[in-house]
């Protein structure tokens, strides 16, 4: 996303869009309640700090409009939400953004708007502070949100259920990063060519994922990673959303495996 933002003037331009969007929506009586009780400073800060938690989508995914996922009691009517989306689209169009890039910005901004709206009605803390983050708190985060997780001997947090496909979470406290990792192991480590064919087919379905492979005599697997910084904390809703979408995207590796070259961890 940073590369795309830089294409149109960098963070300065992005902040301008968010500022104008907030001002235009709150200036119109028919839709100003979309940002009811939402401080602009919180909205702008979340857009800058938490953008890394918004995972890319496929072209097909970007053809669908964003949806509200804030609690029901603060959702606006479908017509009002449509007007909010149109306002944002028209604003971005004024800066002569290439049409195929517009949905990327709209999804990115709206997901972070929804997170900020959720924060206004939170009755419990939904952001893990950097000093609180360790293997136990990450495991607990998943366990409390309809996913089963366990801490492996190597320290990784392995999420076994509650996602499309199991994933690992690797913490590095020195540089304050958490990395989502997908791995699909080959039944026969020697079938490297078949494994790489699967990797290439999956990449066609989800080109934004950088599939790689590890090969040895004892074990071979396809993997992908999504590194996230937790220096500013972890927004629980967003990382769970990111983890689910990452897991679903990585599952394309299994979908491309017609000859059962890979071990299916969900069988």
Helices and strands as residue ranges (DSSP letters): H 2-7, H 10-26, G 32-35, H 40-49, G 51-53, H 59-63, G 72-74, H 78-93, H 99-119, E 127-128, G 130-132, H 135-143, E 148-151, E 157-161, E 167-172, E 177-185, H 192-205, E 212-214, E 221-229, E 234-235, H 236-250, H 252-255
